[in-house]
């Protein structure tokens, strides 16, 4: 989120690309689902191998232009749909032998620099943060939701310690006018007494708003569940995360469906037959020093993956119970 607005084209670096390719082995062919098509970094690399097929989706409609170019180049090997994670089941996959499902939960610099999306605290004008297929914007969140609701969004989605003071000043200032992007940045700056010189003061609040506006918690959880269903035996589910909240969800989901014991106190009736994954590595794969030097935003990336052990569509998971508090916060949007 430290990127500045510029009209210059941005070079896209797909994060942990070498590591991902070594795990999913596209050289042996197969059908791959890229749930975050974006700038096509992973998809392009996979399609370099002649016996591969990629089914890509992205909620950002602006990805369609790049997708059309790939469709012409790889007529029978590439297909794109403008869908969210939670709509993965809308794809006709009955006859597809899905080898890998990939999620890259980061945002490209192209998206951050897009003034219309307003993801950066360097943006100006009306608050937005919609990534596509949304029901409301950050403008409505900041200007309409109640004090307690905003505090919870900032505290739990942004892990912002000074949420109460920031929200108190938001409420006071929005009585005078509708708050825009730079109004919010200004409020955050004078509200925070503990300045952090490593990251911008607005980083955590903007993260929280982006997560809330795009319903990233439920989208991720539902996406993981559906992806686990469509995978066949020996299929791989790989996820790249960029902040602690989404990583906690992925880590728990993978671990809970890989353990050879009751998953948790939430659902003690789950037995060993419910373990559908093999967890090869307990710790995440991190970017190399060379990659971080080349692409600094990759420094927070973590790659986790599991291999499906059994060919089943039905399974039990308590992931929604585990993260119920985060999911409940999304319900504030019903007031917008």
C-alpha positions as CSV (number, residue, x, y, z in Angstrom):
1,X,0.0,0.0,0.0
2,X,3.0,2.3,-0.2
3,X,2.8,2.7,-3.9
4,X,2.3,6.2,-5.3
5,X,0.0,7.2,-8.1
6,X,1.7,7.3,-11.5
7,X,0.5,7.2,-15.1
8,X,3.6,5.1,-16.0
9,X,3.0,1.4,-16.8
10,X,3.9,-0.9,-14.0
11,X,5.9,-4.1,-14.3
12,X,4.1,-7.0,-12.6
13,X,6.1,-9.6,-10.6
14,X,4.1,-12.8,-9.8
15,X,5.1,-13.6,-6.2
16,X,6.8,-16.9,-5.4
17,X,6.5,-18.0,-9.0
18,X,9.4,-20.4,-9.1
19,X,8.3,-22.0,-5.8
20,X,4.7,-22.4,-7.0
21,X,5.7,-23.9,-10.3
22,X,8.0,-26.5,-8.6
23,X,5.0,-27.6,-6.4
24,X,2.3,-27.8,-9.1
25,X,4.5,-29.3,-11.9
26,X,2.8,-28.0,-15.0
27,X,5.4,-29.8,-17.2
28,X,3.4,-32.9,-16.7
29,X,0.2,-31.3,-18.1
30,X,-3.2,-31.0,-16.5
31,X,-6.0,-28.5,-15.8
32,X,-5.3,-25.6,-13.5
33,X,-7.7,-23.1,-11.9
34,X,-6.2,-19.6,-11.3
35,X,-8.7,-18.0,-9.0
36,X,-6.9,-14.7,-9.0
37,X,-6.0,-14.1,-12.7
38,X,-5.0,-10.5,-12.2
39,X,-2.0,-9.7,-14.5
40,X,-1.8,-13.3,-15.6
41,X,1.6,-14.0,-14.0
42,X,0.9,-17.5,-12.9
43,X,-1.4,-18.3,-15.9
44,X,1.2,-17.2,-18.5
45,X,3.9,-19.4,-16.9
46,X,1.6,-22.4,-16.7
47,X,0.5,-22.0,-20.4
48,X,4.2,-22.2,-21.4
49,X,3.9,-25.9,-20.9
50,X,2.1,-27.4,-24.0
51,X,-0.2,-30.0,-22.2
52,X,-1.7,-27.6,-19.8
53,X,-5.1,-25.9,-19.6
54,X,-6.0,-22.9,-17.4
55,X,-9.4,-21.9,-16.2
56,X,-9.1,-18.4,-14.7
57,X,-11.4,-16.1,-12.8
58,X,-11.2,-12.7,-11.3
59,X,-13.7,-10.3,-9.9
60,X,-12.0,-7.3,-11.5
61,X,-13.6,-6.7,-14.8
62,X,-10.6,-4.9,-16.1
63,X,-8.8,-8.2,-16.3
64,X,-11.0,-9.1,-19.3
65,X,-8.8,-7.3,-21.8
66,X,-5.7,-9.3,-20.9
67,X,-7.9,-12.5,-20.8
68,X,-9.1,-11.8,-24.4
69,X,-5.6,-11.7,-25.7
70,X,-4.7,-15.0,-24.0
71,X,-8.0,-16.6,-25.3
72,X,-6.9,-15.8,-28.9
73,X,-3.4,-17.1,-28.3
74,X,-4.5,-20.3,-26.5
75,X,-7.9,-21.0,-28.0
76,X,-8.6,-24.4,-26.5
77,X,-6.3,-24.1,-23.4
78,X,-7.4,-20.9,-21.7
79,X,-10.9,-19.8,-20.4
80,X,-11.8,-16.8,-18.3
81,X,-14.8,-15.8,-16.2
82,X,-15.5,-12.6,-14.3
83,X,-16.3,-14.2,-11.0
84,X,-15.6,-14.0,-7.3
85,X,-14.0,-16.9,-5.3
86,X,-17.4,-17.8,-3.8
87,X,-18.7,-18.3,-7.4
88,X,-16.2,-20.9,-8.3
89,X,-18.9,-23.5,-8.2
90,X,-20.6,-21.6,-11.1
91,X,-17.9,-23.0,-13.4
92,X,-18.8,-26.2,-15.3
93,X,-16.1,-28.5,-13.9
94,X,-17.9,-31.9,-13.8
95,X,-15.7,-33.4,-16.5
96,X,-12.5,-31.6,-15.6
97,X,-9.7,-33.3,-13.8
98,X,-8.5,-30.4,-11.8
99,X,-4.8,-30.8,-10.9
100,X,-4.4,-27.5,-9.0
101,X,-6.4,-24.6,-7.6
102,X,-4.3,-21.4,-7.0
103,X,-5.2,-18.3,-4.9
104,X,-2.9,-15.3,-4.9
105,X,-4.5,-12.9,-2.4
106,X,-2.4,-9.9,-3.1
107,X,-3.2,-6.8,-5.1
108,X,-1.1,-5.8,-8.1
109,X,0.5,-2.4,-8.3
110,X,-1.7,-1.7,-11.3
111,X,-4.7,-2.1,-9.1
112,X,-3.2,0.0,-6.3
113,X,-2.3,2.8,-8.8
114,X,-5.8,2.8,-10.3
115,X,-7.4,6.1,-9.1
116,X,-10.9,4.8,-9.7
117,X,-10.4,1.9,-7.3
118,X,-8.9,4.2,-4.6
119,X,-7.0,1.4,-2.9
120,X,-4.1,3.7,-2.1
121,X,-4.0,6.4,0.6
122,X,-2.3,8.5,-2.1
123,X,-5.6,8.5,-4.0
124,X,-7.8,11.5,-4.1
125,X,-11.6,12.1,-4.4
126,X,-14.4,9.8,-3.3
127,X,-13.5,6.6,-1.3
128,X,-14.1,3.5,-3.3
129,X,-12.0,0.3,-2.9
130,X,-14.4,-1.9,-4.9
131,X,-12.5,-4.6,-6.7
132,X,-15.5,-5.7,-8.8
133,X,-18.9,-7.4,-8.3
134,X,-19.5,-5.3,-5.1
135,X,-22.6,-4.1,-3.3
136,X,-21.2,-1.0,-1.7
137,X,-18.1,1.2,-1.5
138,X,-15.8,2.5,1.2
139,X,-17.5,5.9,0.9
140,X,-20.7,4.4,2.3
141,X,-18.9,2.5,5.0
142,X,-17.1,5.6,6.3
143,X,-20.0,8.0,6.0
144,X,-22.9,5.7,7.1
145,X,-21.9,3.0,9.6
146,X,-22.2,3.5,13.3
147,X,-19.3,4.3,15.6
148,X,-19.1,0.8,17.2
149,X,-19.3,-0.9,13.8
150,X,-16.4,1.2,12.4
151,X,-14.3,0.4,15.5
152,X,-14.7,-3.3,15.0
153,X,-13.9,-3.1,11.3
154,X,-10.6,-1.2,12.0
155,X,-9.7,-3.3,15.0
156,X,-10.3,-6.8,13.7
157,X,-9.7,-6.3,10.0
158,X,-6.9,-3.9,10.2
159,X,-5.5,-4.7,13.6
160,X,-5.5,-1.0,14.3
161,X,-4.8,-0.3,18.0
162,X,-6.0,3.3,17.9
163,X,-9.4,2.4,16.2
164,X,-11.5,4.2,18.8
165,X,-9.8,7.5,18.6
166,X,-9.7,7.4,14.8
167,X,-13.4,6.6,14.6
168,X,-14.3,9.3,17.2
169,X,-12.8,11.9,14.9
170,X,-14.4,10.4,11.8
171,X,-17.8,10.7,13.5
172,X,-17.1,14.3,14.4
173,X,-15.9,15.4,11.0
174,X,-18.6,13.6,8.9
175,X,-21.2,15.7,10.6
176,X,-19.8,18.6,8.6
177,X,-19.5,16.9,5.2
178,X,-19.1,13.6,3.4
179,X,-15.6,12.4,4.0
180,X,-13.3,11.6,1.0
181,X,-10.0,9.8,0.7
182,X,-7.7,12.6,1.8
183,X,-10.1,13.6,4.6
184,X,-9.8,10.1,6.0
185,X,-6.0,10.2,5.6
186,X,-5.8,13.5,7.4
187,X,-8.1,12.3,10.3
188,X,-5.9,9.2,10.8
189,X,-2.7,11.2,10.8
190,X,-3.8,13.6,13.6
191,X,-5.6,10.8,15.5
192,X,-2.6,8.5,15.9
193,X,-0.3,9.5,18.8
194,X,2.0,6.5,18.2
195,X,3.6,7.2,14.8
196,X,5.0,4.2,12.9
197,X,7.8,5.3,10.6
198,X,8.1,1.8,8.9
199,X,4.5,1.9,7.5
200,X,2.2,4.7,6.6
201,X,-0.3,5.7,9.3
202,X,-3.2,4.9,7.1
203,X,-2.1,1.4,6.1
204,X,-4.1,-0.6,8.6
205,X,-7.4,1.4,8.2
206,X,-7.2,1.2,4.5
207,X,-6.5,-2.6,4.7
208,X,-9.6,-3.0,7.0
209,X,-11.8,-1.0,4.6
210,X,-10.6,-3.0,1.6
211,X,-11.3,-6.3,3.4
212,X,-14.7,-5.2,4.5
213,X,-15.8,-3.7,1.1
214,X,-14.8,-6.8,-0.8
215,X,-16.0,-9.2,1.9
216,X,-12.6,-10.8,1.7
217,X,-13.1,-13.0,4.8
218,X,-16.2,-14.9,3.5
219,X,-14.9,-14.9,0.0
220,X,-11.6,-16.6,1.1
221,X,-13.4,-19.1,3.3
222,X,-16.0,-20.0,0.8
223,X,-13.4,-20.1,-2.0
224,X,-11.2,-22.6,0.0
225,X,-14.2,-24.8,0.7
226,X,-15.3,-24.9,-2.9
227,X,-11.8,-25.4,-4.3
228,X,-11.3,-28.3,-1.9
229,X,-14.4,-29.9,-3.3
230,X,-13.6,-29.6,-7.0
231,X,-10.1,-31.0,-6.6
232,X,-9.6,-34.6,-7.5
233,X,-7.4,-37.1,-5.6
234,X,-3.7,-35.9,-5.6
235,X,-4.9,-32.4,-6.6
236,X,-3.1,-29.4,-5.0
237,X,-4.6,-26.4,-3.3
238,X,-2.0,-23.6,-3.2
239,X,-2.6,-20.2,-1.5
240,X,-0.4,-17.1,-1.3
241,X,-1.3,-14.7,1.5
242,X,0.0,-11.2,2.3
243,X,-1.3,-10.4,5.8
244,X,-1.8,-12.2,9.1
245,X,-5.6,-12.5,9.0
246,X,-5.9,-14.3,5.7
247,X,-2.8,-16.4,6.6
248,X,-4.5,-17.5,9.9
249,X,-7.6,-18.7,8.0
250,X,-5.6,-20.6,5.4
251,X,-3.3,-22.2,8.0
252,X,-6.2,-23.3,10.1
253,X,-8.2,-24.6,7.2
254,X,-5.3,-26.7,5.9
255,X,-4.3,-28.0,9.3
256,X,-7.8,-28.9,10.5
257,X,-8.4,-31.0,7.4
258,X,-5.0,-32.7,7.5
259,X,-4.8,-33.8,11.2
260,X,-5.4,-37.4,12.1
261,X,-7.6,-36.6,15.0
262,X,-10.6,-34.7,16.0
263,X,-10.4,-31.3,14.3
264,X,-11.2,-29.1,17.3
265,X,-13.4,-28.5,20.2
266,X,-15.9,-26.9,17.9
267,X,-16.7,-30.1,16.1
268,X,-15.5,-33.1,18.1
269,X,-17.5,-35.5,16.1
270,X,-15.1,-35.2,13.2
271,X,-12.9,-38.3,12.9
272,X,-9.9,-39.5,11.0
273,X,-11.9,-40.3,8.0
274,X,-12.6,-36.6,7.5
275,X,-8.9,-35.7,6.9
276,X,-8.9,-35.0,3.2
277,X,-5.5,-33.3,2.8
278,X,-1.9,-34.1,3.2
279,X,0.1,-31.2,4.6
280,X,3.6,-31.5,3.2
281,X,5.0,-28.5,5.0
282,X,3.7,-27.1,8.3
283,X,5.6,-23.8,7.8
284,X,4.9,-21.5,4.9
285,X,7.3,-21.0,1.9
286,X,8.7,-17.5,2.0
287,X,10.2,-15.3,-0.8
288,X,14.0,-15.4,-1.2
289,X,16.1,-12.4,-0.4
290,X,16.7,-12.0,-4.2
291,X,12.9,-11.8,-4.8
292,X,12.3,-9.3,-2.1
293,X,15.1,-7.0,-3.5
294,X,13.5,-7.3,-6.9
295,X,9.9,-6.9,-5.7
296,X,9.7,-5.4,-2.2
297,X,5.9,-5.9,-1.8
298,X,6.6,-9.6,-1.8
299,X,8.3,-9.5,1.6
300,X,5.0,-10.3,3.4
301,X,4.0,-13.1,1.1
302,X,3.5,-16.7,2.4
303,X,2.8,-19.7,0.3
304,X,1.0,-22.7,1.8
305,X,-0.3,-25.8,0.0
306,X,-1.9,-29.1,0.6
307,X,-2.5,-32.3,-1.5
308,X,-5.9,-33.9,-1.6
309,X,-5.7,-37.5,-0.3
310,X,-9.2,-38.8,-1.3
311,X,-11.5,-38.3,-4.2
312,X,-14.5,-36.8,-2.4
313,X,-16.8,-33.8,-2.8
314,X,-18.4,-33.9,0.6
315,X,-16.5,-33.2,3.8
316,X,-17.0,-31.3,7.2
317,X,-15.1,-28.2,8.3
318,X,-15.5,-25.9,11.2
319,X,-13.6,-23.0,9.6
320,X,-16.8,-20.8,9.6
321,X,-17.3,-21.4,13.4
322,X,-13.6,-20.8,14.1
323,X,-13.7,-17.4,12.4
324,X,-17.3,-16.5,13.2
325,X,-16.4,-13.2,14.8
326,X,-14.7,-12.0,11.6
327,X,-17.6,-13.2,9.5
328,X,-20.2,-11.5,11.7
329,X,-18.5,-8.1,11.1
330,X,-19.4,-8.5,7.4
331,X,-23.1,-8.4,8.4
332,X,-22.7,-4.7,9.1
333,X,-22.9,-4.2,5.4
334,X,-26.6,-5.1,5.4
335,X,-27.3,-1.6,6.7
336,X,-25.7,0.0,3.6
